[in-house]
Amino acid sequence: MGMNIGSGSSSSEPEVMMDINTTPLIDVMLVLIIMLIITIPVQLHSVNLNMPTGTPPPPTAPPPPVITVDIDFDGTVSWNGETVPDHANLEARLRQASTQADHPEVHIRPNKLVEYNAVATVLASAQRLGVTRLGVIGNEQFIK
């Protein structure tokens, strides 16, 4: 059993086209896409907030005291301008700062040329001893 596909010399009828004409389908899809784009409302990418009006009340609590810890290029640590002789002394001061009732802010200001190990040691000691208000300041020196 077999089937002959193709043109034979005995028939004078034109061949039947087996492919689907996709041009009308594409035209219909383009019209639908255009209609969809036109009917979609413009999305606003904003969030409406009810902002307070007037001036805010002044803060009731005084600002916390600030302790500045400077780390020099050679790893020397200074506590409010006073050089700390060793790491044990620095940890004692950090422990005392963490137990104070007013919880002072500790600002660490590393030198641009200091090794990361010296800064990481001070940060790890502060975290381990419970200093909760800690910030690294002076980052503008690292911007080129």
N, CA, C and O of each residue as an XYZ file, in Angstrom:
576
protein
N       0.832     -1.170      0.000
C       0.000      0.000      0.000
C       0.877      1.232      0.000
O       1.808      1.333      0.799
N       0.614      2.093     -0.814
C       1.364      3.315     -0.858
C       0.518      4.454     -1.354
O      -0.592      4.253     -1.846
N       1.037      5.635     -1.224
C       0.293      6.802     -1.647
C       1.234      7.677     -2.452
O       2.374      7.914     -2.052
N       0.770      8.137     -3.542
C       1.580      9.008     -4.370
C       1.300     10.466     -4.013
O       0.170     10.948     -4.096
N       2.341     11.125     -3.625
C       2.219     12.549     -3.323
C       3.066     13.280     -4.337
O       4.193     12.878     -4.624
N       2.555     14.294     -4.849
C       3.298     15.054     -5.833
C       2.481     15.192     -7.091
O       1.358     14.695     -7.186
N       3.060     15.874     -8.055
C       2.314     16.121     -9.273
C       2.493     14.949    -10.224
O       3.591     14.441    -10.453
N       1.433     14.582    -10.724
C       1.468     13.520    -11.730
C       1.242     14.116    -13.108
O       0.633     15.179    -13.225
N       1.699     13.485    -14.105
C       1.562     14.013    -15.464
C       0.180     13.771    -16.033
O      -0.187     14.340    -17.061
N      -0.601     12.908    -15.349
C      -1.905     12.572    -15.903
C      -2.990     13.562    -15.521
O      -4.023     13.615    -16.190
N      -2.788     14.373    -14.438
C      -3.869     15.267    -14.031
C      -3.572     16.682    -14.500
O      -2.419     17.113    -14.520
N      -4.587     17.373    -14.863
C      -4.425     18.748    -15.320
C      -4.902     19.754    -14.278
O      -4.908     20.957    -14.538
N      -5.298     19.279    -13.113
C      -5.763     20.158    -12.034
C      -4.563     20.766    -11.307
O      -3.528     20.113    -11.173
N      -4.693     22.014    -10.834
C      -3.572     22.613    -10.073
C      -3.424     21.924     -8.715
O      -4.373     21.347     -8.185
N      -2.226     22.001     -8.175
C      -1.947     21.370     -6.880
C      -2.628     22.123     -5.759
O      -2.791     23.342     -5.814
N      -3.022     21.380     -4.743
C      -3.650     21.980     -3.573
C      -2.544     22.520     -2.675
O      -1.558     21.833     -2.412
N      -2.713     23.741     -2.212
C      -1.715     24.353     -1.335
C      -1.904     23.830      0.087
O      -2.995     23.949      0.645
N      -0.858     23.252      0.682
C      -0.959     22.619      1.989
C      -0.526     23.560      3.130
O      -0.737     23.224      4.296
N       0.061     24.706      2.836
C       0.541     25.627      3.868
C      -0.573     26.569      4.296
O      -1.456     26.919      3.513
N      -0.504     26.974      5.576
C      -1.484     27.923      6.098
C      -0.984     29.328      5.822
O       0.194     29.626      6.022
N      -1.867     30.178      5.368
C      -1.518     31.571      5.132
C      -1.590     32.306      6.484
O      -2.680     32.488      7.028
N      -0.439     32.726      7.023
C      -0.390     33.344      8.358
C      -0.520     34.856      8.313
O      -0.599     35.479      9.372
N      -0.546     35.456      7.183
C      -0.630     36.918      7.093
C      -1.895     37.466      7.750
O      -1.792     38.427      8.512
N      -3.076     36.912      7.500
C      -4.259     37.454      8.186
C      -4.206     37.247      9.699
O      -4.707     38.077     10.458
N      -3.602     36.147     10.139
C      -3.482     35.918     11.579
C      -2.584     36.966     12.242
O      -2.881     37.457     13.331
N      -1.499     37.294     11.577
C      -0.593     38.310     12.114
C      -1.284     39.670     12.137
O      -1.126     40.425     13.095
N      -2.035     39.985     11.109
C      -2.761     41.260     11.080
C      -3.765     41.353     12.221
O      -3.879     42.395     12.867
N      -4.490     40.274     12.471
C      -5.460     40.278     13.567
C      -4.746     40.443     14.903
O      -5.219     41.189     15.760
N      -3.612     39.759     15.102
C      -2.870     39.875     16.367
C      -2.350     41.301     16.571
O      -2.396     41.817     17.687
N      -1.861     41.936     15.518
C      -1.383     43.311     15.641
C      -2.515     44.254     16.022
O      -2.329     45.137     16.859
N      -3.679     44.079     15.421
C      -4.829     44.922     15.763
C      -5.217     44.702     17.224
O      -5.517     45.667     17.927
N      -5.216     43.457     17.694
C      -5.555     43.187     19.089
C      -4.538     43.795     20.050
O      -4.918     44.332     21.090
N      -3.262     43.717     19.717
C      -2.229     44.318     20.575
C      -2.406     45.825     20.641
O      -2.312     46.411     21.719
N      -2.660     46.463     19.499
C      -2.853     47.917     19.491
C      -4.075     48.301     20.319
O      -4.035     49.278     21.067
N      -5.152     47.546     20.192
C      -6.345     47.843     20.991
C      -6.071     47.652     22.485
O      -6.555     48.425     23.313
N      -5.308     46.639     22.817
C      -4.965     46.410     24.218
C      -4.131     47.561     24.772
O      -4.381     48.028     25.883
N      -3.155     48.017     24.014
C      -2.300     49.126     24.465
C      -3.123     50.398     24.650
O      -2.900     51.146     25.602
N      -4.058     50.645     23.759
C      -4.869     51.858     23.858
C      -5.810     51.800     25.054
O      -6.031     52.811     25.721
N      -6.359     50.635     25.326
C      -7.359     50.546     26.395
C      -6.762     50.418     27.789
O      -7.472     50.647     28.768
N      -5.486     50.061     27.921
C      -4.870     49.963     29.248
C      -4.692     51.380     29.797
O      -4.134     52.236     29.111
N      -5.152     51.636     31.009
C      -4.945     52.975     31.575
C      -3.472     53.188     31.928
O      -2.726     52.239     32.171
N      -3.090     54.422     31.947
C      -1.725     54.770     32.284
C      -1.500     54.469     33.762
O      -2.237     54.952     34.621
N      -0.481     53.671     34.049
C      -0.195     53.303     35.430
C       0.638     54.410     36.079
O       1.634     54.865     35.517
N       0.222     54.821     37.240
C       0.966     55.820     38.002
C       1.862     55.090     38.989
O       1.389     54.296     39.803
N       3.132     55.359     38.913
C       4.086     54.722     39.802
C       4.358     55.622     41.002
O       5.490     56.050     41.226
N       3.344     55.895     41.744
C       3.499     56.726     42.924
C       2.592     56.185     44.012
O       1.600     55.505     43.749
N       2.955     56.499     45.215
C       2.164     56.077     46.363
C       1.648     57.331     47.040
O       2.424     58.222     47.387
N       0.360     57.400     47.226
C      -0.221     58.566     47.881
C      -0.076     58.400     49.395
O      -0.526     57.408     49.969
N       0.547     59.370     50.019
C       0.757     59.357     51.460
C       0.110     60.581     52.079
O       0.126     61.667     51.500
N      -0.445     60.402     53.234
C      -0.955     61.533     53.999
C       0.175     62.021     54.905
O       0.428     61.445     55.964
N       0.834     63.064     54.485
C       1.974     63.595     55.229
C       1.470     64.553     56.305
O       0.471     65.245     56.110
N       2.161     64.587     57.433
C       1.733     65.506     58.485
C       1.974     66.952     58.065
O       2.895     67.251     57.305
N       1.138     67.827     58.567
C       1.274     69.245     58.250
C       1.777     69.971     59.488
O       1.607     69.500     60.612
N       2.383     71.094     59.271
C       2.877     71.893     60.383
C       4.300     71.499     60.745
O       4.917     70.648     60.104
N       4.793     72.134     61.777
C       6.152     71.856     62.222
C       6.135     70.724     63.252
O       5.229     70.657     64.082
N       7.117     69.851     63.204
C       7.137     68.758     64.175
C       7.520     69.283     65.560
O       8.190     70.309     65.675
N       7.101     68.590     66.585
C       7.466     69.045     67.928
C       8.961     68.837     68.169
O       9.561     67.936     67.584
N       9.560     69.654     69.018
C      10.991     69.498     69.285
C      11.239     68.180     70.026
O      10.365     67.700     70.749
N      12.412     67.603     69.851
C      12.710     66.349     70.546
C      12.722     66.562     72.056
O      13.230     67.568     72.551
N      12.164     65.614     72.765
C      12.063     65.751     74.217
C      13.326     65.291     74.920
O      13.681     65.836     75.966
N      14.012     64.298     74.366
C      15.224     63.789     75.010
C      16.450     64.486     74.435
O      16.488     64.787     73.242
N      17.442     64.741     75.263
C      18.673     65.340     74.734
C      19.407     64.311     73.874
O      19.255     63.107     74.082
N      20.195     64.778     72.915
C      20.928     63.831     72.071
C      21.949     63.053     72.915
O      22.478     63.582     73.893
N      22.221     61.814     72.541
C      23.166     61.021     73.329
C      24.589     61.552     73.160
O      24.914     62.167     72.144
N      25.428     61.313     74.155
C      26.830     61.749     74.010
C      27.519     60.954     72.895
O      27.150     59.818     72.598
N      28.515     61.574     72.297
C      29.227     60.959     71.172
C      30.658     60.668     71.597
O      31.353     61.539     72.119
N      31.086     59.443     71.369
C      32.467     59.028     71.612
C      33.094     58.788     70.250
O      32.563     58.019     69.449
N      34.216     59.436     69.981
C      34.896     59.293     68.708
C      36.114     58.407     68.879
O      36.985     58.686     69.702
N      36.170     57.344     68.103
C      37.311     56.433     68.120
C      38.026     56.596     66.784
O      37.497     56.221     65.738
N      39.233     57.159     66.825
C      40.036     57.357     65.619
C      41.034     56.209     65.503
O      41.649     55.801     66.489
N      41.185     55.697     64.283
C      42.177     54.657     64.021
C      43.157     55.239     63.011
O      42.798     55.508     61.865
N      44.406     55.431     63.452
C      45.422     56.074     62.629
C      45.973     55.088     61.599
O      45.660     53.898     61.647
N      46.792     55.582     60.669
C      47.291     54.755     59.571
C      48.130     53.570     60.043
O      48.207     52.554     59.352
N      48.763     53.692     61.220
C      49.589     52.601     61.728
C      48.834     51.695     62.705
O      49.440     50.810     63.309
N      47.535     51.897     62.867
C      46.730     51.063     63.753
C      46.577     51.628     65.157
O      45.967     50.984     66.011
N      47.112     52.811     65.417
C      46.975     53.447     66.719
C      45.529     53.890     66.918
O      44.944     54.532     66.046
N      44.958     53.544     68.073
C      43.563     53.861     68.371
C      43.517     55.020     69.359
O      44.231     55.029     70.362
N      42.660     56.006     69.055
C      42.475     57.158     69.943
C      41.021     57.202     70.384
O      40.115     57.032     69.568
N      40.796     57.430     71.678
C      39.461     57.523     72.272
C      39.217     58.978     72.616
O      39.796     59.478     73.581
N      38.383     59.673     71.864
C      38.118     61.108     72.045
C      39.414     61.920     72.068
O      39.574     62.831     72.880
N      40.328     61.580     71.174
C      41.589     62.310     71.064
C      42.690     61.796     71.971
O      43.835     62.223     71.822
N      42.407     60.917     72.888
C      43.402     60.368     73.818
C      43.834     58.991     73.305
O      42.996     58.129     73.041
N      45.143     58.794     73.167
C      45.660     57.533     72.637
C      45.407     56.395     73.615
O      45.675     56.515     74.810
N      44.892     55.298     73.097
C      44.629     54.106     73.908
C      45.885     53.233     73.847
O      46.333     52.879     72.757
N      46.465     52.876     75.016
C      47.749     52.170     74.997
C      47.682     50.746     74.441
O      48.609     50.320     73.753
N      46.607     50.000     74.724
C      46.549     48.618     74.251
C      45.093     48.211     73.995
O      44.162     48.969     74.265
N      44.927     47.011     73.474
C      43.598     46.531     73.114
C      42.745     46.253     74.348
O      41.528     46.432     74.301
N      43.347     45.828     75.431
C      42.594     45.562     76.661
C      41.992     46.853     77.216
O      40.865     46.850     77.713
N      42.733     47.945     77.135
C      42.230     49.237     77.589
C      41.056     49.685     76.715
O      40.073     50.224     77.224
N      41.160     49.462     75.397
C      40.067     49.812     74.491
C      38.816     49.002     74.822
O      37.712     49.547     74.836
N      38.981     47.704     75.089
C      37.829     46.874     75.429
C      37.205     47.304     76.751
O      35.984     47.250     76.898
N      38.015     47.727     77.711
C      37.469     48.209     78.979
C      36.637     49.470     78.760
O      35.574     49.633     79.359
N      37.126     50.355     77.902
C      36.375     51.582     77.622
C      35.074     51.276     76.863
O      34.034     51.873     77.138
N      35.144     50.342     75.907
C      33.932     49.965     75.180
C      32.914     49.294     76.104
O      31.711     49.527     75.980
N      33.396     48.464     77.027
C      32.500     47.809     77.978
C      31.819     48.853     78.863
O      30.623     48.756     79.139
N      32.586     49.849     79.304
C      32.025     50.911     80.132
C      31.000     51.728     79.342
O      29.959     52.102     79.881
N      31.289     52.005     78.074
C      30.357     52.775     77.243
C      29.069     51.995     77.003
O      27.993     52.589     76.924
N      29.165     50.678     76.888
C      27.961     49.890     76.615
C      27.073     49.743     77.844
O      25.881     49.464     77.714
N      27.638     49.927     79.037
C      26.835     49.787     80.256
C      26.300     51.114     80.775
O      25.548     51.130     81.750
N      26.667     52.224     80.148
C      26.168     53.518     80.610
C      24.668     53.614     80.345
O      24.149     53.021     79.399
N      23.997     54.359     81.183
C      22.538     54.476     81.090
C      22.099     55.269     79.858
O      21.041     54.989     79.297
N      22.897     56.260     79.426
C      22.485     57.101     78.301
C      22.897     56.514     76.940
O      22.619     57.131     75.912
N      23.541     55.360     76.902
C      23.934     54.668     75.674
C      24.567     55.637     74.671
O      23.893     56.085     73.744
N      25.830     55.960     74.839
C      26.469     56.912     73.917
C      26.640     56.316     72.521
O      26.686     55.100     72.336
N      26.732     57.216     71.553
C      27.028     56.811     70.180
C      28.539     56.707     70.033
O      29.272     57.599     70.459
N      28.998     55.631     69.435
C      30.428     55.448     69.188
C      30.659     55.649     67.695
O      30.162     54.883     66.870
N      31.415     56.681     67.363
C      31.747     56.980     65.971
C      33.175     56.515     65.709
O      34.114     56.993     66.345
N      33.337     55.597     64.786
C      34.663     55.095     64.427
C      35.091     55.802     63.147
O      34.380     55.789     62.143
N      36.273     56.421     63.207
C      36.790     57.159     62.058
C      38.149     56.567     61.668
O      39.168     56.948     62.245
N      38.183     55.641     60.696
C      39.459     55.058     60.281
C      40.198     55.965     59.305
O      39.589     56.724     58.551
N      41.517     55.866     59.336
C      42.346     56.576     58.377
C      42.266     55.864     57.036
O      41.976     54.669     56.978
N      42.517     56.584     55.979
C      42.430     56.011     54.638
C      43.481     54.924     54.427
O      43.254     53.996     53.649
N      44.609     55.017     55.092
C      45.718     54.098     54.856
C      45.792     52.951     55.865
O      46.692     52.117     55.769
N      44.877     52.887     56.819
C      44.944     51.853     57.846
C      44.563     50.498     57.251
O      43.740     50.419     56.339
N      45.174     49.432     57.780
C      44.824     48.084     57.341
C      43.439     47.727     57.851
O      43.021     48.180     58.916
N      42.737     46.917     57.086
C      41.380     46.543     57.452
C      41.348     45.743     58.746
O      40.367     45.810     59.486
N      42.383     45.002     59.025
C      42.427     44.183     60.237
C      42.266     45.030     61.499
O      41.585     44.616     62.437
N      42.880     46.203     61.531
C      42.782     47.071     62.715
C      41.349     47.575     62.896
O      40.849     47.629     64.020
N      40.695     47.942     61.807
C      39.314     48.430     61.883
C      38.376     47.284     62.257
O      37.479     47.460     63.082
N      38.579     46.114     61.656
C      37.727     44.962     61.946
C      37.860     44.531     63.399
O      36.879     44.085     63.994
N      39.045     44.652     63.984
C      39.247     44.294     65.394
C      38.446     45.217     66.304
O      37.820     44.759     67.260
N      38.464     46.510     66.010
C      37.706     47.468     66.832
C      36.204     47.228     66.669
O      35.467     47.244     67.655
N      35.748     47.007     65.443
C      34.325     46.761     65.211
C      33.864     45.468     65.896
O      32.787     45.430     66.490
N      34.675     44.416     65.813
C      34.306     43.144     66.449
C      34.276     43.282     67.970
O      33.399     42.715     68.621
N      35.212     44.020     68.540
C      35.214     44.236     69.988
C      33.980     45.014     70.419
O      33.356     44.684     71.427
N      33.629     46.037     69.666
C      32.447     46.837     70.015
C      31.182     45.987     69.951
O      30.318     46.096     70.821
N      31.069     45.156     68.944
C      29.886     44.304     68.818
C      29.845     43.269     69.940
O      28.793     43.045     70.540
N      30.964     42.650     70.221
C      31.019     41.619     71.252
C      30.702     42.168     72.635
O      30.110     41.473     73.461
N      31.090     43.410     72.889
C      30.894     44.009     74.210
C      29.545     44.695     74.354
O      29.249     45.235     75.420
N      28.722     44.691     73.316
C      27.355     45.172     73.445
C      27.123     46.625     73.103
O      26.128     47.201     73.543
N      28.006     47.241     72.332
C      27.772     48.622     71.895
C      26.688     48.584     70.818
O      26.856     47.942     69.781
N      25.577     49.273     71.071
C      24.449     49.207     70.146
C      24.387     50.387     69.189
O      23.814     50.267     68.106
N      24.952     51.505     69.555
C      24.946     52.688     68.690
C      26.358     52.892     68.164
O      27.219     53.470     68.828
N      26.566     52.398     66.949
C      27.900     52.381     66.371
C      27.821     52.888     64.943
O      26.926     52.497     64.193
N      28.738     53.745     64.564
C      28.754     54.262     63.204
C      30.167     54.480     62.718
O      31.064     54.799     63.498
N      30.361     54.304     61.411
C      31.652     54.579     60.781
C      31.506     55.908     60.064
O      30.648     56.056     59.195
N      32.329     56.864     60.420
C      32.243     58.199     59.821
C      33.517     58.504     59.055
O      34.509     57.786     59.178
N      33.493     59.558     58.272
C      34.657     59.966     57.501
C      34.802     59.197     56.200
O      35.908     59.075     55.673
N      33.698     58.675     55.673
C      33.770     57.888     54.441
C      34.068     58.732     53.220
O      34.420     58.185     52.174
N      33.940     60.049     53.316
C      34.188     60.903     52.153
C      35.643     60.862     51.716
O      35.948     61.224     50.580
N      36.550     60.431     52.586
C      37.957     60.349     52.198
C      38.223     59.186     51.252
O      39.265     59.159     50.596
N      37.312     58.232     51.167
C      37.501     57.084     50.310
C      36.957     57.307     48.906
O      37.196     56.485     48.022
N      36.240     58.388     48.681
C      35.701     58.704     47.360
C      36.799     59.332     46.540
O      37.498     60.240     46.989
N      36.936     58.836     45.337
C      38.008     59.368     44.475
C      37.524     60.524     43.670
O      38.285     61.096     42.891
